[in-house]
């Protein structure tokens, strides 16, 4: 849960940002996993707007106007307390299902038993001011969301999705949500937004720098652990090569897994 962001719901993350320097105790290995895109946030809205050309902001305004002409106004809002989070999460799950229908995702938000722990975690974190939902609504439904973890002055965009419905997607609703999120974070004095795992275009257009993410592989300091550690490390390296270095094989595996992931589940 929550990748490399440590909290009471993820006390010992398997993913880490900076492995301990020089640590070679024979029990733990750190394998390069991925990269995270980070935005260094300015202190004013004027400085934020200067990060993009004027035509960027003009296009966002034009899309909002066009959407309003067709469907009515867009509504940007935040769910910032436990009650509002719980009320908003069913729509978040439905949108996630729509966005990833027919595709495999390791995050099991399509299924109620996989989604419920994240509802509880976000409700608890929101109650402490450490999490919130960034929401964009219009035409009577949720169009885009951001599931954000907050550890001031850092914010983490853990999950983000926008509707795949072409009636709405043509207006760039995902990009509109991210722009508003950045504006809100600047207003609240945050200094960094970590887009977390992934290399999507909407992240790259705001990129300030990247940091490497490593997978922590740990075994106890026993004879069996010393035997398992190199085997597990090799298995993880092989899986990472398939995941990041073999697009064709990855596509085949994801299509196969998607069939199982979307299949109805029955209780024993």
N, C-alpha and C positions, 0 to 999 in steps of 0.2 A: 504494500500500500504506500502510495506517495513517492515511489522511486527513491531518490536520495535525500528527501526532506525528512529529517528526523523529528518525531514528536511522540506523544504518548501512544499514538496509533501505529507508529512505525519506529519503535525504539532502537532497533539495530538494522538499519537499511543494508540490503545486499549491494546496493549501488552507492558509491561514494564519489565525492568531487575530487578530493585531494588525498591520495593514499599517504599514510605516514611515511615520511622520508627515511630511507635506509632500513625500513623494518623487514628483517629477514629472520623470523623466528622459527621457520619450518612448519608453522601451523596455518599461515594465511598467505594467500597470493592475490594479487590485484591484476585483473585482466582488462585491457582497454576495451571499453564497451561502446561508447558513442560520444557525441558532443552535445552541449547545450548552448543555445544562443542567448546572450544576455544583452539587455538594453540598459545603458547608463542614462538614467532619467535626469533631465535638467531641473532647475529650480523654478522656472516660470513657464507659463503657457506660450509666451512669445518664443522662447528658446525651443520649445517642443515643435511649434509650427515651422520653425526655421530648419528642422531636420528633413523636411520634405519640401519639394517645390510647390509653388502656389497652385499649379494645376492639379496637384494631388488633392488638396483640400477643396478646391473648386469642384472636382469630380465627386467627392464624397457628398458635398452639399447638393449637387445636381441629382445624385441618386436618391437622396432622401426626399427631395421635392417630387421626383418622378414616382417614387413609391407612394407618397401621400396622395398624389393625383389619382392613382389607380386603386389603392386599397385603404386609404386613410393614413393618419400619422403613425410614424414609428415611435415606440416608447422605449427609452433607455431607463433601466432601473437596476437596483442592487437588492439582493436578499441578504441582510446583514444580521439577522437574529435567528435564533433556533426555530421559532414558530414559522417565520417567513420562508426559511430554508426548507423545512419539511413540506410546506405547502407548495413550493416551487419544484421540488425534486421529481415528482412524477412526470411533469412536462419535460424536464431535462432528460430523464431516462427514455421517454418516447422519442425525443429528437435524436438521441444517441442511437437508438435502434434504427431509425429511419436512415441516418447518415451511414451507418456501417452494415446495413442489411446486405446479405450476400457476400460479406467480407469477414475474414477472421480477424479478431482482435484479442490480444492476450488479456486485456481488461474485460472482466465478465459483467459489464454493465447491462448487457442485453437481458440478463436473467435476474430475476428478483432476488435470489439468494446471494448473487454476487454484487448486486447493487446496494442492498440494505446496509451493509457495514459502512459504505461511503455516505449514506444519508445520515446515519448516526454520528459519524466522525465530523461531517461538515456542520451539523447542527450544534455539536459540542464546541467545535472551534469557533463558529460564528458567535456563540454565546460568550466567548472569551476575547472577541475582537481579532481572532487569528485566522479567519477564513470567511469567504463570502462567495455568492454567485453574482456574476455580471450577466445581465439578461437584456436581450433585445426582442421586443414583442411588436406584432403588427398583424392586422387582418384577423384579430381574435385568436392568435396562437403565438407560441414561442418560435422565434426564427433563428436565434443564435444564443449560445451561452458560453461563459467562461467559469470554470471551477477553480477558484483562486485560493492559495494558501498565503498567509501574511505573517511574516516575521520581520517587523519593521527594523531597518529601512528596506528590507528585501521583500518583494512579492514574487510568487511563483504561479505561473499559469499551468496548472496540472492537467486540465482537460479543456478542450475548446472544440466546439462543433457548430456548424451552420446547416440549415436545412438543405437537402439535395433537391428540393422542389424547384424546378426551373422558373416557375412563376415568380419566385422570390429571389432565387439565387442570382439572377441577372442584375439585381440591384446591389450586389456586393455586401450582403448583410453581415457576413463574417468579418470583413474588413472594417465595416462601420463599428462593429462591437469592439474590435481591438483598438481602434482609434479612440473611442470613448474611454475604454479601460485605461489607456495611457494617460489621457487627460485627467481622469479621476485620480490616478496614482500621483501625478505631479501635484495636483491640488492638495493632496493629503501628505505631501512631504516625503514620499518614498524616493529612494535614490537608485534602485535597480529593479528591473523586471527580468526574471529568469523565465524564458519560454520553455525550458525543460527539454525533454528528448524530442528529436525530430528536426527536419530541415526544410519545413514548408516555406513557400514563397512569402507568405504574410509575415513570417518571422524574419526572413533575410532582409526584407526591405526596412526593418527597424534595427538591424544588428549593429551592436557596438563592438562586441568581442565574443569569443567562445571559450568554454572551459571543457576539459576532458572529463568524461565520466567513466569510472572503472567499476567492474564487477568484483566484489569481494568473495573469495572462495576460502572457507575456513574448515579445518578439521581439528579435533582434539589432539593433544600431544601424546598419542599412544602409538603402539606399533601398527594397529589397524588404521589409525588416522594418517600416519606417515605413508602408508601404502595407498590409501584412498585419495589423498590430496593431489598427487600428480595425475592420477586417472581422471578425477573430476575436472582438473584444470584442462586436460586435453579434450575432454568431452565438451566443456564450455567453449574452448577455442574453436572447435569444429563447428559447433552450433552457431557461433558468432560469424564465422566465415560464410556459412550458408545464409545467415540472416542479412549480412551487409555486403558480401562480395559476390554473390551469385544471384542476380536478379531473376534469371529464368527459373532456377530451381525454387527460389523463394516464392515466385508467383504460383508455381504448381502446388507447393505445399499449402499456401494460403487458400487457394481454391478448394483443396481437399478438406482442410480444417474448417472452412466456412460452412460446408455442408453439415458437419457435425455440430458446429457452434450454433447454427440457426435451427437445428432440429428441435422439435418440442421435447421437453424433459418431463419424465414421469417420476413420481415419488415411489420408492419401494413399498 
